[in-house]
Amino acid sequence: MFDTLSDKFASAFKYIQGKSKITEENIEETLKDVRTALLEADVNFKVVKEFVNAVKEKSLGEKVIKGVNPGEQFVKIMHDELARIMGDANEEINLDRPGIVPILIVGLNGQGKTTFSGKLALHLKGKKKKDVLLVPADTFRPAAKAQLQTLAKQIDVDCYDSDLSLHPKDLVLAAMEEAKKRHKNVVIIDTAGRLHVDEELMGQLKEVKAALEEYKPEVLMVADAMTGQEAVNVSKTFHEAIGVTGIVLSKMDSDAKGGAALSIRHVTGVPIRYVSMGEKMKDLELFHPDRLAKRILDMGDVLTLVEKAQENINENDAESMMKNFQKGKFTVNDFLKQMEMMNSLGSMTSILKMIPGMGGMLKQIGDLSPAENEMKRMKVIISSMTTEERENYKVIKESRLKRIASGSGNTEESVKDFLKKFAQMEQMMGGLSSMMKGGGLPGMPGMPGMGPQKGFRADPNAMQNPFGKQKKKGAKGPWGKGYF
């Protein structure tokens, strides 16, 4: 979602690149562009002013560390300040306390409260090992109860059969009694959407919170990241009215400008606890200000990528593939597992953005959706192949070719094209395996078994351009024009 802001920051940094030291003169233009970029991203103007002043003060007061490029040092200062205004570190809900923890989900209509309730239940059940009860408490929209019941069934979590004719306060108290009987740890209450200017409805919400006071409830407000400054204003009003303990930013995978993420904590004083990134129940992330700051500055987010891999990749499958790879063997089954692993981590674009420096490279590659569509088509072809064919594609002759084409709904030419591309991939993987056995990959010193080859010379520009000379958009790779 921060693509535009990242582009403008990258453009602003050009003024300080190549300078021998940081001075007021050479950062003036950079800070001017940074200020404009933040305002255009719908960041609160007071936050922008404070941020720019802090960056300027720290840059001019900083002694340039010997051997560190002043431009890189300036980016580091920018990163630290971005993280600071968003909250320094992640602050998740405190669940390590005795008794049942009720979590009130509040916010405007259409912000994604019900979907988030399901996502949070799955997160707390899976990662925190909590026994969760979902409670539909939207007495204005009966469909919200049916929606929450469907989500609860999908994620295998209990859902309370709320009596929507009751006052929300009485409904919630009845749900808490039920939670005690079922020995639940956490109760997630999906309240009705309400306008922050509607005094009657806000008063109703205050009553619900007051009724739960003995349980010390958490109050999470779901704000739509696409609404920018409006999300900040609504969060502030809700916090002043009922006392919000955390913010959730929904629709963070949209093309929103990002102003809400960069302003809410600073303006309201309430921490952002979670970000909702998609429609699937697993698409929920803890909000880490330092990691988001890295993404904005195209420094990647390797920690989140590693965490995603640990959660989604089957260790046995990965080990099996590595053994094959070490033997110089690469099968169609291995390739299918690789694609499934990639898919479990998210879209190709989202994965690549977590790798440092890849943001700029993605702009040269262009739209990756054709490559993702091609991978889906390949999966269909592979699903029509037998176990023998997946282990040794060379047994596929004319009759087998016709059967695979017919079974996958593709032409014989398409199947031949896939086999040709796979043969290229097999050859490439075999070459990599041989290089590793021979002492390592060139240009990757310091890693066990991956040291420099004989005659290798370090590239003095490696840090500035770690990927070497880039291919132009549309350059032909093993999967066809414009893919890789």
C-alpha positions as CSV (number, residue, x, y, z in Angstrom):
1,M,0.0,0.0,0.0
2,F,3.0,2.4,0.5
3,D,4.2,2.1,-3.1
4,T,3.7,5.8,-4.0
5,L,5.2,7.0,-0.7
6,S,8.2,4.7,-1.2
7,D,8.7,6.0,-4.8
8,K,8.7,9.6,-3.6
9,F,11.1,8.9,-0.7
10,A,13.5,7.2,-3.1
11,S,13.3,10.2,-5.4
12,A,13.9,12.6,-2.5
13,F,17.1,10.7,-1.4
14,K,18.8,11.4,-4.7
15,Y,19.8,14.9,-3.4
16,I,22.0,13.4,-0.7
17,Q,23.5,10.5,-2.6
18,G,27.2,10.8,-3.3
19,K,27.7,13.6,-0.7
20,S,30.7,13.4,1.6
21,K,28.8,14.7,4.6
22,I,25.3,15.7,5.7
23,T,24.8,19.5,5.7
24,E,21.8,21.8,6.1
25,E,22.2,22.7,2.4
26,N,22.3,19.2,0.9
27,I,19.3,17.9,3.0
28,E,17.1,20.9,2.4
29,E,15.7,19.7,-1.0
30,T,15.4,16.1,0.4
31,L,13.4,17.2,3.4
32,K,11.2,19.4,1.2
33,D,10.3,16.4,-1.0
34,V,9.8,14.2,2.1
35,R,7.4,16.8,3.5
36,T,5.4,16.9,0.3
37,A,5.3,13.1,0.0
38,L,4.0,12.7,3.5
39,L,1.3,15.4,3.1
40,E,0.2,13.8,-0.2
41,A,0.0,10.5,1.6
42,D,-2.6,12.1,3.8
43,V,-0.4,12.1,7.0
44,N,-1.6,14.6,9.7
45,F,0.2,17.9,9.1
46,K,1.3,18.2,12.7
47,V,2.8,14.8,12.5
48,V,4.6,15.8,9.3
49,K,6.0,19.0,10.8
50,E,7.3,17.2,13.9
51,F,8.7,14.3,11.8
52,V,10.6,16.6,9.4
53,N,12.0,18.7,12.2
54,A,13.2,15.7,14.2
55,V,14.9,14.2,11.1
56,K,16.6,17.5,10.4
57,E,17.8,18.0,13.9
58,K,19.2,14.4,14.2
59,S,20.8,14.6,10.8
60,L,22.7,17.8,11.5
61,G,23.6,16.8,15.0
62,E,24.9,13.4,13.8
63,K,28.6,12.8,13.2
64,V,29.0,10.7,10.1
65,I,30.3,7.3,11.1
66,K,33.6,6.5,9.4
67,G,33.0,4.2,6.5
68,V,29.3,4.8,6.4
69,N,27.8,6.5,3.4
70,P,26.0,9.8,4.5
71,G,23.0,8.9,2.3
72,E,22.7,5.5,4.1
73,Q,23.0,7.2,7.5
74,F,20.2,9.7,6.5
75,V,17.9,6.8,5.5
76,K,18.7,5.1,8.9
77,I,17.6,8.3,10.7
78,M,14.4,8.4,8.6
79,H,13.7,4.8,9.5
80,D,14.1,5.4,13.2
81,E,11.8,8.4,13.2
82,L,9.1,6.7,11.1
83,A,9.1,3.8,13.5
84,R,9.0,6.2,16.5
85,I,5.9,8.1,15.3
86,M,4.1,4.7,14.6
87,G,4.9,3.4,18.1
88,D,8.5,2.0,18.4
89,A,7.5,-1.7,19.0
90,N,4.5,-4.1,18.7
91,E,2.1,-4.1,21.6
92,E,-0.3,-7.0,21.4
93,I,-3.3,-7.5,23.7
94,N,-2.3,-8.7,27.2
95,L,-3.9,-12.1,27.6
96,D,-1.6,-13.3,30.4
97,R,-4.1,-12.5,33.2
98,P,-6.5,-14.5,35.2
99,G,-10.1,-15.0,34.2
100,I,-11.9,-14.4,30.9
101,V,-10.6,-11.6,28.7
102,P,-13.5,-9.9,26.8
103,I,-12.5,-8.0,23.6
104,L,-15.0,-5.5,22.3
105,I,-14.7,-4.9,18.5
106,V,-16.0,-1.4,17.7
107,G,-16.0,1.0,14.7
108,L,-18.0,2.6,11.9
109,N,-20.2,0.6,9.5
110,G,-18.4,-1.3,6.7
111,Q,-14.9,-1.1,8.3
112,G,-14.5,-4.9,8.4
113,K,-15.3,-5.6,12.1
114,T,-17.0,-9.0,11.6
115,T,-14.3,-10.3,9.3
116,F,-11.6,-9.1,11.8
117,S,-13.4,-10.8,14.7
118,G,-13.0,-14.1,12.8
119,K,-9.4,-13.4,12.0
120,L,-8.6,-12.5,15.6
121,A,-10.3,-15.6,16.9
122,L,-8.2,-17.8,14.5
123,H,-5.0,-15.9,15.5
124,L,-5.6,-16.3,19.3
125,K,-6.7,-20.0,18.8
126,G,-3.6,-20.9,16.7
127,K,-0.8,-18.8,18.0
128,K,-1.9,-18.1,21.6
129,K,-3.6,-21.5,22.2
130,K,-6.7,-19.7,23.6
131,D,-10.2,-21.2,23.8
132,V,-12.3,-18.5,22.1
133,L,-16.0,-17.7,22.1
134,L,-17.3,-15.4,19.3
135,V,-20.3,-13.3,20.2
136,P,-22.5,-11.6,17.6
137,A,-23.8,-8.4,19.3
138,D,-25.0,-6.4,16.3
139,T,-28.6,-5.9,17.1
140,F,-29.2,-3.7,14.0
141,R,-27.9,-6.1,11.3
142,P,-29.2,-9.6,11.8
143,A,-27.0,-10.8,8.8
144,A,-23.9,-10.0,10.9
145,K,-24.9,-12.9,13.2
146,A,-25.2,-15.3,10.3
147,Q,-21.9,-14.0,8.9
148,L,-20.0,-14.5,12.2
149,Q,-21.5,-18.0,12.6
150,T,-20.3,-18.9,9.1
151,L,-16.8,-17.6,9.9
152,A,-16.8,-19.5,13.3
153,K,-17.6,-22.7,11.5
154,Q,-14.9,-22.1,8.9
155,I,-12.2,-21.7,11.6
156,D,-13.7,-24.2,14.0
157,V,-14.4,-21.8,16.9
158,D,-17.5,-21.7,19.1
159,C,-20.1,-19.0,18.3
160,Y,-22.7,-17.9,20.9
161,D,-26.3,-18.0,19.8
162,S,-27.1,-14.4,20.7
163,D,-30.7,-13.2,21.3
164,L,-30.7,-10.1,19.2
165,S,-33.9,-8.9,20.8
166,L,-32.0,-8.1,24.0
167,H,-30.3,-4.8,24.8
168,P,-26.6,-5.1,23.8
169,K,-25.6,-4.8,27.5
170,D,-27.8,-7.7,28.5
171,L,-26.8,-9.7,25.5
172,V,-23.1,-9.3,26.4
173,L,-23.6,-10.2,30.0
174,A,-25.5,-13.4,29.0
175,A,-22.6,-14.3,26.7
176,M,-20.1,-13.9,29.5
177,E,-22.1,-16.3,31.7
178,E,-22.1,-18.8,28.8
179,A,-18.3,-18.4,28.4
180,K,-17.8,-19.2,32.1
181,K,-19.9,-22.4,31.7
182,R,-17.8,-23.4,28.7
183,H,-14.5,-22.5,30.4
184,K,-13.4,-20.1,27.7
185,N,-10.3,-17.9,27.9
186,V,-11.3,-15.1,25.5
187,V,-14.7,-13.7,24.4
188,I,-14.6,-11.6,21.2
189,I,-17.7,-9.4,20.9
190,D,-18.6,-8.1,17.5
191,T,-20.7,-4.9,18.1
192,A,-22.9,-3.0,15.7
193,G,-21.3,-0.4,13.5
194,R,-22.2,3.1,14.6
195,L,-21.4,6.7,13.5
196,H,-19.1,8.4,16.0
197,V,-21.4,11.5,15.9
198,D,-24.5,9.4,17.0
199,E,-24.7,10.2,20.7
200,E,-27.4,7.6,21.4
201,L,-25.5,4.7,19.9
202,M,-22.2,5.8,21.4
203,G,-24.0,5.9,24.8
204,Q,-25.2,2.3,24.2
205,L,-21.6,1.3,23.6
206,K,-20.5,3.0,26.9
207,E,-23.1,0.9,28.7
208,V,-21.8,-2.3,27.2
209,K,-18.2,-1.4,28.3
210,A,-19.4,-0.4,31.8
211,A,-21.2,-3.7,32.2
212,L,-17.9,-5.5,31.5
213,E,-15.8,-3.3,33.8
214,E,-15.1,-6.1,36.3
215,Y,-13.4,-8.1,33.5
216,K,-11.2,-5.1,32.4
217,P,-12.2,-5.4,28.7
218,E,-10.0,-4.7,25.7
219,V,-11.6,-2.3,23.2
220,L,-10.3,-2.7,19.7
221,M,-11.4,-0.1,17.1
222,V,-11.3,-1.2,13.5
223,A,-10.4,1.6,11.1
224,D,-10.3,1.5,7.3
225,A,-6.8,2.3,6.2
226,M,-8.2,3.6,2.9
227,T,-9.9,6.5,4.6
228,G,-6.7,8.3,5.7
229,Q,-7.2,11.2,8.0
230,E,-10.9,10.4,8.5
231,A,-9.7,7.1,10.2
232,V,-7.6,9.2,12.5
233,N,-10.4,11.6,13.4
234,V,-12.9,8.7,14.0
235,S,-10.3,6.8,16.2
236,K,-9.8,10.0,18.3
237,T,-13.6,10.5,18.8
238,F,-14.1,6.8,19.8
239,H,-11.2,6.9,22.2
240,E,-12.4,10.1,23.9
241,A,-15.9,8.6,24.2
242,I,-15.3,5.1,25.4
243,G,-11.6,4.6,25.9
244,V,-10.1,2.5,23.1
245,T,-7.1,0.2,24.1
246,G,-6.0,-0.6,20.5
247,I,-6.4,0.2,16.8
248,V,-6.8,-2.3,14.0
249,L,-6.1,-1.1,10.5
250,S,-8.2,-3.0,7.9
251,K,-7.8,-3.1,4.1
252,M,-4.0,-2.6,4.4
253,D,-3.5,-4.5,1.2
254,S,-5.4,-1.8,-0.8
255,D,-3.8,1.1,-2.7
256,A,-4.4,3.4,0.3
257,K,-2.0,6.3,0.7
258,G,-0.9,5.2,4.2
259,G,-1.7,8.4,6.2
260,A,-3.7,6.5,8.8
261,A,-0.9,4.1,9.7
262,L,1.6,7.0,10.0
263,S,-0.7,9.3,12.1
264,I,-3.0,7.3,14.4
265,R,-0.6,6.4,17.2
266,H,0.8,9.9,17.3
267,V,-2.5,11.8,17.3
268,T,-4.6,9.5,19.6
269,G,-1.9,7.9,21.8
270,V,-3.5,4.5,21.2
271,P,-1.3,1.8,19.8
272,I,-2.0,0.0,16.5
273,R,-2.1,-3.6,17.4
274,Y,-3.1,-5.5,14.2
275,V,-3.3,-5.0,10.5
276,S,-5.7,-6.9,8.3
277,M,-4.1,-7.6,4.9
278,G,-6.7,-9.6,2.8
279,E,-10.0,-11.5,2.8
280,K,-8.7,-14.9,4.0
281,M,-9.0,-15.7,7.7
282,K,-5.2,-16.1,8.0
283,D,-4.6,-12.6,6.6
284,L,-3.8,-10.9,9.9
285,E,-0.5,-9.5,11.0
286,L,0.8,-8.0,14.2
287,F,1.6,-4.3,13.7
288,H,5.4,-3.9,13.9
289,P,6.3,-0.1,13.4
290,D,10.0,-0.8,12.7
291,R,9.2,-3.4,10.1
292,L,6.6,-1.2,8.3
293,A,9.2,1.6,8.3
294,K,11.6,-0.7,6.5
295,R,9.0,-1.6,3.9
296,I,8.3,2.1,3.3
297,L,12.0,2.8,2.7
298,D,12.4,-0.4,0.5
299,M,14.6,-2.0,3.2
300,G,12.5,-5.2,3.1
301,D,11.0,-7.1,6.0
302,V,12.9,-10.3,6.3
303,L,11.7,-11.0,9.8
304,T,8.0,-11.1,8.7
305,L,9.0,-13.3,5.7
306,V,10.8,-15.8,8.0
307,E,7.8,-15.9,10.4
308,K,5.4,-16.5,7.5
309,A,7.7,-19.3,6.2
310,Q,7.9,-20.9,9.6
311,E,4.1,-20.9,9.9
312,N,3.2,-22.0,6.4
313,I,6.0,-24.2,5.0
314,N,6.0,-27.9,5.8
315,E,9.4,-28.8,7.2
316,N,9.3,-32.4,5.9
317,D,8.5,-31.2,2.3
318,A,11.3,-28.6,2.4
319,E,13.8,-31.2,3.7
320,S,12.8,-33.7,1.0
321,M,13.3,-31.1,-1.7
322,M,16.7,-30.2,-0.3
323,K,17.8,-33.8,-0.3
324,N,16.8,-34.1,-4.0
325,F,18.5,-30.9,-4.8
326,Q,21.8,-32.0,-3.1
327,K,21.6,-35.2,-5.3
328,G,21.2,-33.0,-8.4
329,K,17.6,-34.2,-8.8
330,F,14.7,-31.8,-9.5
331,T,11.3,-33.3,-10.2
332,V,7.9,-31.9,-11.3
333,N,6.7,-32.8,-7.8
334,D,9.4,-30.6,-6.3
335,F,8.4,-27.8,-8.6
336,L,4.8,-28.1,-7.5
337,K,5.7,-28.1,-3.8
338,Q,7.8,-24.9,-4.5
339,M,4.8,-23.2,-6.1
340,E,2.5,-24.3,-3.2
341,M,5.0,-22.9,-0.7
342,M,5.2,-19.6,-2.5
343,N,1.4,-19.4,-2.6
344,S,1.1,-20.1,1.1
345,L,3.3,-17.0,1.8
346,G,1.1,-14.7,-0.3
347,S,1.3,-13.1,-3.7
348,M,4.7,-12.9,-5.6
349,T,4.6,-9.1,-5.3
350,S,4.1,-9.2,-1.5
351,I,6.9,-11.7,-1.0
352,L,9.4,-9.8,-3.2
353,K,8.6,-6.5,-1.3
354,M,9.8,-8.2,1.9
355,I,13.3,-8.7,0.3
356,P,15.6,-5.6,0.7
357,G,16.0,-3.6,-2.4
358,M,13.4,-5.5,-4.4
359,G,10.9,-2.6,-4.5
360,G,12.9,-0.8,-7.1
361,M,13.5,-4.0,-9.1
362,L,9.7,-4.8,-9.1
363,K,9.1,-1.5,-11.0
364,Q,11.4,-2.7,-13.8
365,I,9.8,-6.1,-13.9
366,G,6.3,-4.7,-14.0
367,D,3.0,-6.5,-13.3
368,L,3.5,-10.0,-12.0
369,S,-0.1,-11.1,-12.3
370,P,0.6,-12.8,-15.8
371,A,3.3,-14.9,-14.1
372,E,1.0,-15.8,-11.3
373,N,-1.7,-16.8,-13.8
374,E,0.8,-18.9,-15.7
375,M,1.7,-20.7,-12.4
376,K,-1.9,-21.5,-11.8
377,R,-2.2,-23.0,-15.3
378,M,1.0,-25.1,-14.7
379,K,-0.6,-26.5,-11.5
380,V,-3.6,-27.6,-13.5
381,I,-1.3,-29.4,-16.0
382,I,0.7,-31.0,-13.2
383,S,-2.6,-32.2,-11.5
384,S,-3.3,-34.2,-14.7
385,M,0.0,-36.0,-14.6
386,T,0.6,-39.4,-12.9
387,T,3.0,-40.0,-10.0
388,E,5.5,-41.6,-12.5
389,E,5.3,-38.7,-14.8
390,R,5.9,-36.2,-12.0
391,E,9.0,-38.1,-10.9
392,N,10.3,-38.5,-14.5
393,Y,8.7,-36.2,-17.0
394,K,10.8,-37.7,-19.8
395,V,8.5,-40.7,-20.0
396,I,5.8,-38.4,-21.4
397,K,5.3,-39.3,-25.1
398,E,2.5,-38.7,-27.6
399,S,-0.3,-40.7,-26.0
400,R,0.5,-39.4,-22.5
401,L,0.7,-35.9,-23.9
402,K,-2.9,-36.2,-25.3
403,R,-4.2,-37.5,-22.0
404,I,-2.6,-34.7,-19.9
405,A,-3.8,-32.0,-22.3
406,S,-7.4,-33.4,-22.3
407,G,-7.4,-33.8,-18.5
408,S,-6.2,-30.3,-17.8
409,G,-8.3,-28.5,-20.5
410,N,-5.1,-27.3,-22.3
411,T,-3.8,-27.9,-25.8
412,E,-1.0,-30.3,-26.5
413,E,1.2,-27.4,-27.5
414,S,0.6,-25.8,-24.0
415,V,1.7,-29.0,-22.3
416,K,4.8,-29.3,-24.5
417,D,5.6,-25.6,-23.7
418,F,5.3,-26.4,-19.9
419,L,7.6,-29.5,-20.3
420,K,10.2,-27.4,-22.3
421,K,10.2,-24.7,-19.6
422,F,10.5,-27.3,-16.8
423,A,13.5,-28.8,-18.6
424,Q,15.1,-25.3,-18.6
425,M,14.4,-25.0,-14.8
426,E,15.8,-28.6,-14.2
427,Q,19.0,-27.6,-16.0
428,M,19.3,-24.4,-14.1
429,M,18.8,-26.2,-10.7
430,G,21.3,-28.8,-11.7
431,G,23.9,-26.1,-12.4
432,L,23.3,-24.5,-9.0
433,S,23.7,-27.8,-7.3
434,S,27.0,-28.4,-9.0
435,M,28.3,-24.9,-8.1
436,M,27.4,-25.6,-4.4
437,K,29.3,-28.9,-4.4
438,G,32.2,-27.2,-6.1
439,G,32.8,-24.7,-3.3
440,G,29.9,-22.2,-3.4
441,L,28.1,-19.6,-5.4
442,P,30.2,-16.7,-6.8
443,G,29.7,-13.4,-5.1
444,M,28.3,-14.8,-1.8
445,P,31.2,-14.9,0.7
446,G,30.8,-15.6,4.4
447,M,28.1,-18.3,4.1
448,P,29.0,-22.0,4.7
449,G,29.4,-23.8,1.5
450,M,28.7,-20.7,-0.5
451,G,32.1,-19.0,-0.6
452,P,33.6,-17.1,-3.6
453,Q,34.9,-19.0,-6.6
454,K,38.5,-19.0,-7.8
455,G,39.3,-15.7,-9.4
456,F,36.3,-13.9,-7.9
457,R,36.8,-10.2,-7.3
458,A,34.5,-8.2,-5.0
459,D,32.4,-5.7,-6.8
460,P,32.9,-2.2,-5.1
461,N,29.4,-1.3,-6.2
462,A,27.7,-4.4,-4.8
463,M,26.1,-2.6,-1.8
464,Q,24.7,0.1,-4.1
465,N,23.3,-2.4,-6.6
466,P,23.3,-5.8,-5.1
467,F,21.5,-7.3,-8.1
468,G,23.9,-6.1,-10.7
469,K,22.7,-4.8,-14.1
470,Q,19.0,-5.3,-14.2
471,K,17.1,-6.7,-17.1
472,K,14.8,-4.3,-18.8
473,K,11.0,-4.8,-18.5
474,G,10.0,-7.5,-20.9
475,A,13.3,-9.3,-20.9
476,K,12.8,-13.0,-21.7
477,G,13.3,-15.4,-18.8
478,P,12.6,-19.2,-18.5
479,W,8.9,-18.6,-18.1
480,G,8.5,-16.3,-21.1
481,K,8.7,-12.7,-21.9
482,G,8.3,-10.2,-19.1
483,Y,7.9,-12.7,-16.2
484,F,11.3,-12.9,-14.5
